[in-house]
Amino acid sequence: MRVGEIGDLVQEWVDGHGRQIPGYCGAYLFGSIATLPPDAPFATYRDVDVIVVLDSGTRSTDDNLEVLYKGLMLEVGFIGLDEHRSADALLARPDRAGNFACTRILGDPTGLLVRVQQEVKESFAERRWIAARCDAQKQGLSASLDAMSVPPVPLLRFLALVRVVFGMAGLLAVQRHQCHHPERCSGGG
């Protein structure tokens, strides 16, 4: 299937089911699919990440839903509307800025998500936001390095090492890329 077709199926799920979630304030695609163009192939054995924006705040990833919808596995996460009120809050987050700049908005009854997304797109490549994302990535990397030196348990040290490797990869990604090529993004609201 193509990314655009998958987006249409996820849109259908949001319209029929996602909007029924208590506190629903909007939804959008997240993860790798968010930065792919609509005509790109997407393997249907992979899960599709969807964020449902709630008026009641962000939920733990333990509360994510896994939903099978028309042959697609949707992983639905929940982020609070308060974390979307300003572009600045998203622009400083290496884990969200690139995705949100490029994503397909699947629902936005308040109009806030589309407005903030446009601001994120316009400011994403500004030096101050790249530096802020790099700083956030460095802080996470530093915390992982600190964790490696503390626990005497080998498994905990190994897990900290894994976080270090992912942190370094994330830092390189933030410095080099994310969404410098908006024409490749699936975009659209």
Contacts in CASP RR format, 6 or more apart in sequence:
PFRMAT RR
TARGET T0000
AUTHOR 0000-0000-0000
METHOD contacts of the structure
MODEL  1
MRVGEIGDLVQEWVDGHGRQIPGYCGAYLFGSIATLPPDAPFATYRDVDV
IVVLDSGTRSTDDNLEVLYKGLMLEVGFIGLDEHRSADALLARPDRAGNF
ACTRILGDPTGLLVRVQQEVKESFAERRWIAARCDAQKQGLSASLDAMSV
PPVPLLRFLALVRVVFGMAGLLAVQRHQCHHPERCSGGG
1 41 0 8 1.000
1 42 0 8 1.000
1 44 0 8 1.000
2 38 0 8 1.000
2 39 0 8 1.000
2 40 0 8 1.000
2 41 0 8 1.000
2 42 0 8 1.000
3 33 0 8 1.000
3 36 0 8 1.000
3 37 0 8 1.000
3 38 0 8 1.000
3 39 0 8 1.000
3 40 0 8 1.000
3 41 0 8 1.000
3 42 0 8 1.000
3 186 0 8 1.000
4 38 0 8 1.000
4 39 0 8 1.000
4 104 0 8 1.000
4 186 0 8 1.000
6 33 0 8 1.000
6 42 0 8 1.000
6 44 0 8 1.000
6 48 0 8 1.000
6 72 0 8 1.000
7 29 0 8 1.000
7 33 0 8 1.000
7 48 0 8 1.000
7 104 0 8 1.000
7 106 0 8 1.000
7 186 0 8 1.000
9 69 0 8 1.000
9 70 0 8 1.000
9 72 0 8 1.000
10 29 0 8 1.000
10 48 0 8 1.000
10 50 0 8 1.000
10 69 0 8 1.000
10 72 0 8 1.000
10 74 0 8 1.000
10 106 0 8 1.000
11 104 0 8 1.000
11 106 0 8 1.000
12 69 0 8 1.000
12 70 0 8 1.000
13 50 0 8 1.000
13 67 0 8 1.000
13 69 0 8 1.000
13 74 0 8 1.000
14 26 0 8 1.000
14 27 0 8 1.000
14 50 0 8 1.000
14 52 0 8 1.000
14 106 0 8 1.000
14 107 0 8 1.000
17 67 0 8 1.000
17 69 0 8 1.000
18 24 0 8 1.000
18 27 0 8 1.000
18 52 0 8 1.000
18 76 0 8 1.000
19 26 0 8 1.000
19 107 0 8 1.000
21 52 0 8 1.000
21 54 0 8 1.000
22 56 0 8 1.000
23 54 0 8 1.000
23 55 0 8 1.000
23 56 0 8 1.000
24 52 0 8 1.000
24 53 0 8 1.000
24 54 0 8 1.000
24 55 0 8 1.000
24 109 0 8 1.000
25 53 0 8 1.000
25 54 0 8 1.000
25 55 0 8 1.000
25 80 0 8 1.000
25 81 0 8 1.000
25 109 0 8 1.000
25 110 0 8 1.000
25 112 0 8 1.000
26 52 0 8 1.000
26 53 0 8 1.000
26 105 0 8 1.000
26 106 0 8 1.000
26 107 0 8 1.000
26 108 0 8 1.000
26 109 0 8 1.000
26 110 0 8 1.000
26 113 0 8 1.000
27 50 0 8 1.000
27 51 0 8 1.000
27 52 0 8 1.000
27 53 0 8 1.000
27 105 0 8 1.000
27 106 0 8 1.000
27 107 0 8 1.000
28 34 0 8 1.000
28 50 0 8 1.000
28 51 0 8 1.000
28 53 0 8 1.000
28 100 0 8 1.000
28 103 0 8 1.000
28 104 0 8 1.000
28 105 0 8 1.000
28 106 0 8 1.000
28 107 0 8 1.000
28 113 0 8 1.000
29 48 0 8 1.000
29 49 0 8 1.000
29 50 0 8 1.000
29 51 0 8 1.000
29 103 0 8 1.000
29 104 0 8 1.000
29 106 0 8 1.000
29 186 0 8 1.000
30 49 0 8 1.000
30 50 0 8 1.000
30 51 0 8 1.000
30 77 0 8 1.000
30 99 0 8 1.000
30 103 0 8 1.000
31 49 0 8 1.000
31 99 0 8 1.000
32 49 0 8 1.000
33 42 0 8 1.000
33 48 0 8 1.000
33 49 0 8 1.000
33 186 0 8 1.000
34 49 0 8 1.000
34 98 0 8 1.000
34 99 0 8 1.000
34 100 0 8 1.000
34 102 0 8 1.000
34 103 0 8 1.000
34 104 0 8 1.000
34 185 0 8 1.000
34 186 0 8 1.000
35 98 0 8 1.000
35 99 0 8 1.000
35 102 0 8 1.000
35 103 0 8 1.000
35 178 0 8 1.000
35 179 0 8 1.000
35 184 0 8 1.000
35 185 0 8 1.000
35 186 0 8 1.000
36 42 0 8 1.000
36 184 0 8 1.000
36 185 0 8 1.000
36 186 0 8 1.000
37 183 0 8 1.000
37 184 0 8 1.000
37 185 0 8 1.000
37 186 0 8 1.000
38 186 0 8 1.000
42 48 0 8 1.000
44 71 0 8 1.000
44 72 0 8 1.000
46 73 0 8 1.000
47 66 0 8 1.000
47 72 0 8 1.000
47 73 0 8 1.000
47 74 0 8 1.000
47 75 0 8 1.000
48 72 0 8 1.000
48 73 0 8 1.000
48 74 0 8 1.000
48 75 0 8 1.000
49 74 0 8 1.000
49 75 0 8 1.000
49 77 0 8 1.000
50 74 0 8 1.000
50 75 0 8 1.000
50 76 0 8 1.000
50 77 0 8 1.000
50 106 0 8 1.000
51 76 0 8 1.000
51 77 0 8 1.000
51 78 0 8 1.000
51 79 0 8 1.000
52 76 0 8 1.000
52 77 0 8 1.000
52 78 0 8 1.000
52 79 0 8 1.000
53 78 0 8 1.000
53 79 0 8 1.000
53 80 0 8 1.000
53 81 0 8 1.000
53 84 0 8 1.000
53 113 0 8 1.000
54 78 0 8 1.000
54 79 0 8 1.000
54 80 0 8 1.000
54 81 0 8 1.000
55 80 0 8 1.000
55 81 0 8 1.000
56 80 0 8 1.000
57 78 0 8 1.000
57 79 0 8 1.000
57 80 0 8 1.000
57 81 0 8 1.000
57 82 0 8 1.000
57 83 0 8 1.000
58 78 0 8 1.000
58 79 0 8 1.000
58 80 0 8 1.000
58 83 0 8 1.000
59 77 0 8 1.000
59 78 0 8 1.000
61 77 0 8 1.000
63 77 0 8 1.000
63 78 0 8 1.000
64 75 0 8 1.000
64 76 0 8 1.000
64 77 0 8 1.000
64 78 0 8 1.000
65 74 0 8 1.000
65 75 0 8 1.000
65 76 0 8 1.000
65 77 0 8 1.000
66 73 0 8 1.000
66 74 0 8 1.000
66 75 0 8 1.000
66 76 0 8 1.000
67 73 0 8 1.000
67 74 0 8 1.000
67 76 0 8 1.000
68 74 0 8 1.000
81 110 0 8 1.000
81 112 0 8 1.000
83 89 0 8 1.000
83 90 0 8 1.000
84 90 0 8 1.000
84 112 0 8 1.000
84 113 0 8 1.000
84 116 0 8 1.000
85 112 0 8 1.000
85 116 0 8 1.000
86 116 0 8 1.000
87 116 0 8 1.000
87 119 0 8 1.000
87 120 0 8 1.000
87 123 0 8 1.000
90 96 0 8 1.000
90 97 0 8 1.000
90 100 0 8 1.000
90 116 0 8 1.000
90 120 0 8 1.000
91 97 0 8 1.000
91 120 0 8 1.000
91 123 0 8 1.000
91 124 0 8 1.000
91 126 0 8 1.000
91 129 0 8 1.000
91 132 0 8 1.000
91 133 0 8 1.000
92 129 0 8 1.000
92 132 0 8 1.000
92 133 0 8 1.000
92 136 0 8 1.000
93 133 0 8 1.000
93 136 0 8 1.000
94 133 0 8 1.000
94 134 0 8 1.000
94 136 0 8 1.000
94 137 0 8 1.000
94 170 0 8 1.000
94 173 0 8 1.000
94 174 0 8 1.000
94 178 0 8 1.000
97 120 0 8 1.000
97 124 0 8 1.000
97 129 0 8 1.000
97 133 0 8 1.000
97 178 0 8 1.000
98 120 0 8 1.000
98 124 0 8 1.000
98 178 0 8 1.000
98 179 0 8 1.000
100 116 0 8 1.000
100 117 0 8 1.000
100 120 0 8 1.000
101 117 0 8 1.000
101 120 0 8 1.000
101 121 0 8 1.000
101 124 0 8 1.000
101 178 0 8 1.000
101 179 0 8 1.000
101 182 0 8 1.000
101 185 0 8 1.000
102 121 0 8 1.000
102 179 0 8 1.000
102 182 0 8 1.000
102 185 0 8 1.000
102 186 0 8 1.000
102 187 0 8 1.000
103 117 0 8 1.000
103 185 0 8 1.000
103 186 0 8 1.000
103 187 0 8 1.000
104 186 0 8 1.000
104 187 0 8 1.000
104 188 0 8 1.000
104 189 0 8 1.000
105 113 0 8 1.000
105 114 0 8 1.000
105 117 0 8 1.000
105 188 0 8 1.000
105 189 0 8 1.000
106 189 0 8 1.000
107 113 0 8 1.000
107 189 0 8 1.000
108 114 0 8 1.000
108 189 0 8 1.000
114 189 0 8 1.000
117 189 0 8 1.000
121 179 0 8 1.000
121 182 0 8 1.000
123 129 0 8 1.000
124 178 0 8 1.000
124 179 0 8 1.000
125 180 0 8 1.000
130 174 0 8 1.000
130 175 0 8 1.000
133 174 0 8 1.000
133 178 0 8 1.000
134 171 0 8 1.000
134 174 0 8 1.000
134 175 0 8 1.000
137 167 0 8 1.000
137 170 0 8 1.000
137 171 0 8 1.000
137 174 0 8 1.000
138 171 0 8 1.000
140 163 0 8 1.000
140 167 0 8 1.000
141 164 0 8 1.000
141 167 0 8 1.000
141 168 0 8 1.000
141 171 0 8 1.000
144 160 0 8 1.000
144 161 0 8 1.000
144 163 0 8 1.000
144 164 0 8 1.000
144 167 0 8 1.000
145 160 0 8 1.000
145 164 0 8 1.000
147 156 0 8 1.000
147 160 0 8 1.000
147 163 0 8 1.000
148 157 0 8 1.000
148 160 0 8 1.000
148 161 0 8 1.000
148 164 0 8 1.000
151 157 0 8 1.000
151 160 0 8 1.000
179 185 0 8 1.000
END
